[in-house]
Amino acid sequence: MFGSWCLVVVWVQVSEMFRSVNIQVRVFIGWLMGGASHAKGHIAKYRRPREVASIIMQRRAVRKSNRMQRPTDNLRADHVLTTRGIRVLAAIADCVEVGDEFPAADCASVLRFLREWVLAVHMRKEDEILGPAVAMRADEEAAAIVGELMRLREEIAELAHALVLFWEPINDLTDAERAGFAETVQALVARLERRQLLEENDLFPACDANVPVDDQLDWLEQFAQLEAARSSREFWATKVDQLATNWLN
């Protein structure tokens, strides 16, 4: 009697197990056939394969669009604008050197761009935030490059200050003054280009390779604070574009 009762219990448990497995198989088949099919009283728990693939692609797109910009990418974007401003200043110097009327207003604008944004914002990002980290984390060669960049910044600042004397000339420039203006601009442009070359080829790669990402987490915020305190890249991009229309086209 006891053995018969045990067999009944086992039979019931086995029946329930096969019933559960059968329902799960029907649900899975319904998912494969269209996702909306369901066993009696049970809606499919899984999405259709095409729907799952679509969701995966959407998530990947979101992750890609939200991928954090590296601080060096921000500085490379600064260099695009700086290079455009340098070309404007060089074009002005060429015209002045050959005897054209001195463009006081445009010269004042481009020199203000160099002093108020390139020196006071962009180079501070590099020399006060990125440079010290590279000097600490990278090798001695990288540290030496940081030192050279600092020296170039001092020379650039001195040359830019010297050019302020030509903003509002009282009379037309003499031949000697024209030659002096052109030579000063050439020296300034050469140092700006040298500095950018060192940064693009050595400083930025050294930063990306040696400075941990965790150390860079707040750099973009610090960059934004520098721009907010002085002026932004977007503000000067409009002004440089206006100057480029006059001098580069």
Sine and cosine of phi, psi and omega as CSV:
sin_phi,cos_phi,sin_psi,cos_psi,sin_omega,cos_omega
0.00,0.00,-0.73,0.69,0.00,-1.00
-0.90,0.44,-0.64,0.77,0.02,-1.00
-0.90,0.44,-0.62,0.79,0.02,-1.00
-0.91,0.42,-0.64,0.77,0.00,-1.00
-0.91,0.42,-0.63,0.77,0.03,-1.00
-0.90,0.44,-0.64,0.76,0.02,-1.00
-0.89,0.46,-0.60,0.80,0.00,-1.00
-0.90,0.43,-0.68,0.73,-0.01,-1.00
-0.89,0.46,-0.72,0.69,0.01,-1.00
-0.88,0.47,-0.67,0.74,-0.01,-1.00
-0.88,0.47,-0.65,0.76,0.00,-1.00
-0.91,0.42,-0.69,0.72,-0.02,-1.00
-0.90,0.44,-0.68,0.73,0.03,-1.00
-0.89,0.45,-0.66,0.75,0.01,-1.00
-0.88,0.48,-0.70,0.72,0.03,-1.00
-0.89,0.46,-0.62,0.78,0.00,-1.00
-0.90,0.44,-0.73,0.69,0.01,-1.00
-0.92,0.40,-0.57,0.82,0.04,-1.00
-0.90,0.44,-0.68,0.74,0.02,-1.00
-0.90,0.43,-0.70,0.71,0.03,-1.00
-0.88,0.47,-0.65,0.76,0.00,-1.00
-0.88,0.48,-0.67,0.74,0.00,-1.00
-0.90,0.43,-0.69,0.73,0.00,-1.00
-0.89,0.45,-0.63,0.77,0.03,-1.00
-0.90,0.43,-0.67,0.74,0.01,-1.00
-0.90,0.43,-0.62,0.78,0.04,-1.00
-0.90,0.44,-0.69,0.72,-0.01,-1.00
-0.90,0.44,-0.68,0.74,0.04,-1.00
-0.90,0.45,-0.64,0.77,0.04,-1.00
-0.89,0.47,-0.62,0.79,0.06,-1.00
-0.89,0.47,-0.70,0.71,0.01,-1.00
-0.91,0.42,-0.57,0.82,-0.08,-1.00
-0.99,0.12,-0.25,0.97,0.01,-1.00
0.18,-0.98,-0.14,0.99,0.08,-1.00
0.99,0.13,-0.46,0.89,-0.06,-1.00
-0.99,-0.11,-0.27,0.96,0.01,-1.00
-0.92,0.40,0.51,-0.86,0.00,-1.00
-0.50,-0.86,0.48,-0.88,0.10,-0.99
-0.97,0.26,0.23,-0.97,-0.08,-1.00
-0.85,0.53,0.91,-0.42,0.02,-1.00
0.98,0.18,0.09,1.00,-0.04,-1.00
-0.73,-0.69,0.88,-0.47,0.06,-1.00
-1.00,0.10,0.59,-0.81,-0.01,-1.00
-0.86,0.52,0.71,-0.71,-0.04,-1.00
-1.00,0.08,-0.26,0.97,-0.16,-0.99
-0.93,-0.38,0.51,-0.86,0.06,-1.00
-0.98,0.21,0.35,-0.94,0.08,-1.00
-0.92,0.39,0.48,-0.88,-0.02,-1.00
-0.81,0.58,-0.68,0.73,-0.02,-1.00
-0.91,0.41,-0.60,0.80,0.01,-1.00
-0.92,0.38,-0.65,0.76,0.03,-1.00
-0.89,0.45,-0.70,0.72,0.01,-1.00
-0.88,0.48,-0.63,0.77,0.00,-1.00
-0.90,0.43,-0.67,0.74,0.00,-1.00
-0.90,0.44,-0.66,0.75,0.02,-1.00
-0.87,0.49,-0.70,0.71,-0.01,-1.00
-0.90,0.43,-0.62,0.78,0.01,-1.00
-0.90,0.43,-0.66,0.75,0.00,-1.00
-0.91,0.41,-0.63,0.78,0.04,-1.00
-0.89,0.46,-0.65,0.76,0.00,-1.00
-0.90,0.45,-0.64,0.77,0.00,-1.00
-0.91,0.42,-0.70,0.71,0.01,-1.00
-0.88,0.48,-0.64,0.77,-0.01,-1.00
-0.92,0.39,-0.66,0.76,-0.03,-1.00
-0.94,0.33,-0.46,0.89,-0.03,-1.00
-0.99,-0.11,0.10,1.00,-0.02,-1.00
-0.87,0.50,0.74,-0.68,-0.09,-1.00
-0.91,0.42,0.76,-0.65,0.08,-1.00
-0.95,0.33,0.71,-0.71,0.06,-1.00
-0.96,0.27,0.56,-0.83,0.06,-1.00
-0.83,0.56,-0.59,0.81,0.02,-1.00
-0.91,0.41,-0.47,0.88,0.08,-1.00
-0.92,0.39,-0.63,0.78,0.05,-1.00
-0.88,0.48,-0.68,0.74,-0.03,-1.00
-0.95,0.32,-0.57,0.82,0.07,-1.00
-0.90,0.43,-0.61,0.79,0.07,-1.00
-0.90,0.43,-0.61,0.79,0.10,-1.00
-0.86,0.52,-0.64,0.77,-0.05,-1.00
-0.90,0.43,-0.54,0.84,0.04,-1.00
-0.87,0.49,-0.71,0.70,0.01,-1.00
-0.94,0.35,-0.67,0.74,0.01,-1.00
-0.86,0.50,-0.68,0.73,0.00,-1.00
-0.88,0.48,-0.62,0.78,0.02,-1.00
-0.91,0.41,-0.66,0.75,0.04,-1.00
-0.91,0.41,-0.63,0.78,0.05,-1.00
-0.87,0.49,-0.68,0.74,-0.01,-1.00
-0.90,0.44,-0.59,0.80,0.04,-1.00
-0.90,0.43,-0.73,0.68,0.00,-1.00
-0.88,0.47,-0.66,0.75,0.02,-1.00
-0.90,0.45,-0.62,0.78,0.02,-1.00
-0.91,0.41,-0.64,0.77,0.05,-1.00
-0.88,0.47,-0.70,0.72,-0.01,-1.00
-0.89,0.46,-0.63,0.78,0.02,-1.00
-0.88,0.47,-0.68,0.74,-0.01,-1.00
-0.93,0.37,-0.65,0.76,0.00,-1.00
-0.90,0.43,-0.64,0.77,-0.05,-1.00
-0.89,0.45,-0.55,0.83,-0.04,-1.00
-1.00,0.01,0.05,1.00,0.12,-0.99
0.96,-0.29,0.05,1.00,0.04,-1.00
-0.93,0.37,0.32,-0.95,0.01,-1.00
-0.88,0.48,0.66,-0.75,-0.04,-1.00
-0.94,0.35,0.85,-0.53,-0.03,-1.00
-1.00,0.08,0.98,0.18,-0.14,-0.99
-0.85,0.52,-0.70,0.72,-0.07,-1.00
-0.91,0.41,-0.73,0.68,-0.01,-1.00
-0.92,0.39,-0.61,0.79,0.03,-1.00
-0.90,0.44,-0.67,0.74,0.02,-1.00
-0.88,0.47,-0.64,0.77,-0.03,-1.00
-0.91,0.41,-0.72,0.69,-0.05,-1.00
-0.95,0.32,-0.56,0.83,0.06,-1.00
-0.95,0.32,-0.54,0.84,0.09,-1.00
-0.91,0.41,-0.62,0.79,0.07,-1.00
-0.87,0.50,-0.71,0.71,-0.01,-1.00
-0.91,0.41,-0.66,0.75,-0.07,-1.00
-0.98,0.19,-0.66,0.75,-0.13,-0.99
-1.00,0.03,-0.34,0.94,0.01,-1.00
-0.86,-0.52,-0.79,0.61,-0.04,-1.00
-0.88,0.47,-0.77,0.63,-0.01,-1.00
-0.98,0.20,-0.69,0.73,-0.16,-0.99
-1.00,0.07,-0.28,0.96,-0.01,-1.00
-0.83,-0.55,-0.90,0.44,-0.10,-1.00
-0.86,0.51,-0.77,0.64,-0.04,-1.00
-0.94,0.34,-0.41,0.91,0.10,-1.00
-0.94,0.35,-0.58,0.82,0.10,-0.99
-0.84,0.54,-0.70,0.72,-0.08,-1.00
-0.97,0.25,-0.72,0.70,-0.17,-0.99
-1.00,0.08,-0.43,0.90,-0.04,-1.00
-0.98,-0.20,-0.35,0.94,-0.09,-1.00
-0.89,-0.46,-0.86,0.51,-0.08,-1.00
-0.97,0.23,-0.73,0.68,-0.08,-1.00
-0.83,0.56,-0.78,0.62,0.01,-1.00
-0.85,0.52,-0.59,0.81,0.02,-1.00
-0.91,0.40,-0.65,0.76,0.03,-1.00
-0.91,0.41,-0.69,0.73,0.00,-1.00
-0.87,0.49,-0.54,0.84,-0.02,-1.00
-0.99,0.15,-0.62,0.79,-0.16,-0.99
-1.00,-0.09,-0.49,0.87,-0.09,-1.00
-1.00,-0.04,-0.24,-0.97,-0.08,-1.00
-1.00,0.05,-0.04,-1.00,-0.05,-1.00
-0.91,0.41,-0.55,0.84,0.02,-1.00
-0.89,0.45,-0.67,0.74,0.03,-1.00
-0.91,0.42,-0.63,0.78,0.03,-1.00
-0.89,0.45,-0.62,0.79,0.04,-1.00
-0.91,0.42,-0.60,0.80,0.04,-1.00
-0.91,0.42,-0.64,0.77,0.06,-1.00
-0.85,0.52,-0.67,0.74,0.04,-1.00
-0.89,0.46,-0.66,0.75,0.02,-1.00
-0.91,0.41,-0.61,0.79,0.03,-1.00
-0.89,0.45,-0.63,0.78,0.05,-1.00
-0.89,0.46,-0.68,0.73,0.01,-1.00
-0.89,0.45,-0.69,0.73,0.02,-1.00
-0.89,0.46,-0.60,0.80,0.03,-1.00
-0.89,0.46,-0.67,0.75,0.02,-1.00
-0.88,0.47,-0.67,0.74,0.00,-1.00
-0.93,0.38,-0.64,0.77,0.03,-1.00
-0.89,0.46,-0.68,0.73,0.01,-1.00
-0.88,0.47,-0.67,0.74,0.01,-1.00
-0.90,0.43,-0.68,0.74,0.00,-1.00
-0.92,0.38,-0.64,0.77,0.03,-1.00
-0.90,0.44,-0.63,0.78,0.03,-1.00
-0.91,0.42,-0.63,0.78,0.01,-1.00
-0.89,0.46,-0.59,0.81,-0.04,-1.00
-0.95,0.31,-0.30,0.95,0.04,-1.00
-0.86,0.51,-0.47,0.88,0.00,-1.00
-0.87,0.49,-0.35,0.94,-0.05,-1.00
-0.99,-0.14,0.06,1.00,-0.07,-1.00
-0.87,0.49,-0.76,0.65,-0.08,-1.00
-0.77,-0.63,0.96,0.27,-0.01,-1.00
-0.90,0.43,0.63,-0.78,-0.01,-1.00
-0.94,0.33,-0.69,0.72,0.03,-1.00
-0.81,-0.58,0.06,-1.00,0.07,-1.00
-0.88,0.47,0.53,-0.85,-0.05,-1.00
-0.95,0.33,0.59,-0.81,0.12,-0.99
-0.97,0.22,0.19,-0.98,0.02,-1.00
-0.87,0.50,-0.64,0.77,0.01,-1.00
-0.91,0.42,-0.64,0.77,0.02,-1.00
-0.92,0.38,-0.62,0.78,0.06,-1.00
-0.88,0.48,-0.71,0.71,0.00,-1.00
-0.90,0.44,-0.65,0.76,0.02,-1.00
-0.90,0.43,-0.65,0.76,0.04,-1.00
-0.88,0.47,-0.75,0.66,-0.04,-1.00
-0.88,0.47,-0.67,0.74,0.00,-1.00
-0.91,0.41,-0.63,0.78,0.01,-1.00
-0.91,0.41,-0.67,0.74,0.04,-1.00
-0.89,0.45,-0.69,0.73,0.01,-1.00
-0.87,0.49,-0.66,0.75,0.04,-1.00
-0.90,0.43,-0.65,0.76,0.01,-1.00
-0.91,0.42,-0.73,0.68,-0.01,-1.00
-0.88,0.47,-0.67,0.74,-0.01,-1.00
-0.87,0.49,-0.65,0.76,-0.02,-1.00
-0.96,0.29,-0.60,0.80,0.07,-1.00
-0.89,0.45,-0.69,0.73,0.00,-1.00
-0.92,0.38,-0.63,0.78,0.04,-1.00
-0.89,0.46,-0.69,0.72,-0.01,-1.00
-0.90,0.44,-0.72,0.69,-0.01,-1.00
-0.90,0.44,-0.60,0.80,0.02,-1.00
-0.89,0.45,-0.70,0.71,0.03,-1.00
-0.89,0.46,-0.63,0.78,-0.02,-1.00
-0.93,0.36,-0.73,0.68,-0.04,-1.00
-0.91,0.42,-0.66,0.75,-0.11,-0.99
-1.00,0.02,-0.43,0.90,-0.11,-0.99
-0.82,-0.58,-0.81,0.58,-0.12,-0.99
-0.90,0.43,-0.80,0.61,-0.06,-1.00
-0.90,0.44,-0.72,0.70,0.07,-1.00
-0.87,0.50,-0.61,0.79,0.03,-1.00
-0.90,0.43,-0.61,0.79,0.04,-1.00
-0.91,0.41,-0.77,0.64,-0.04,-1.00
-0.88,0.47,-0.53,0.85,-0.08,-1.00
-1.00,0.06,-0.46,0.89,-0.19,-0.98
-0.88,-0.47,-0.45,0.89,-0.04,-1.00
-1.00,0.02,0.87,-0.49,-0.02,-1.00
-0.84,0.54,0.55,-0.84,0.00,-1.00
-0.85,0.52,-0.61,0.79,-0.01,-1.00
-0.87,0.50,-0.55,0.83,0.02,-1.00
-0.94,0.34,-0.34,0.94,-0.08,-1.00
-0.99,-0.16,0.03,1.00,-0.17,-0.99
-0.85,0.53,-0.60,0.80,-0.06,-1.00
-0.98,-0.21,0.14,0.99,-0.04,-1.00
-0.90,0.43,-0.69,0.72,-0.01,-1.00
-0.89,0.46,-0.58,0.81,0.06,-1.00
-0.91,0.41,-0.65,0.76,0.06,-1.00
-0.91,0.42,-0.62,0.78,0.07,-1.00
-0.86,0.51,-0.72,0.70,-0.02,-1.00
-0.89,0.45,-0.60,0.80,0.03,-1.00
-0.91,0.40,-0.62,0.78,0.06,-1.00
-0.88,0.47,-0.69,0.73,0.00,-1.00
-0.92,0.38,-0.63,0.78,0.00,-1.00
-0.90,0.43,-0.55,0.83,-0.02,-1.00
-0.97,0.26,-0.45,0.89,-0.04,-1.00
-0.88,-0.47,-0.99,0.15,0.02,-1.00
-0.29,-0.96,0.42,-0.91,-0.13,-0.99
-0.99,-0.12,0.28,-0.96,0.08,-1.00
-0.87,0.48,-0.66,0.76,-0.03,-1.00
-0.89,0.45,-0.63,0.77,0.02,-1.00
-0.86,0.50,-0.74,0.68,-0.06,-1.00
-0.98,0.20,-0.42,0.91,0.02,-1.00
-0.87,0.49,-0.64,0.77,0.03,-1.00
-0.90,0.44,-0.70,0.72,-0.03,-1.00
-0.93,0.36,-0.65,0.76,0.01,-1.00
-0.92,0.39,-0.59,0.81,0.05,-1.00
-0.88,0.47,-0.64,0.77,0.04,-1.00
-0.90,0.44,-0.68,0.73,0.03,-1.00
-0.92,0.40,-0.64,0.77,0.00,-1.00
-0.89,0.45,-0.55,0.84,0.04,-1.00
-0.88,0.47,-0.57,0.82,-0.02,-1.00
-0.98,0.18,-0.54,0.84,-0.21,-0.98
-0.90,-0.43,-0.32,0.95,-0.08,-1.00
-0.92,-0.39,-0.12,0.99,-0.05,-1.00
-0.95,-0.31,0.00,0.00,0.00,0.00
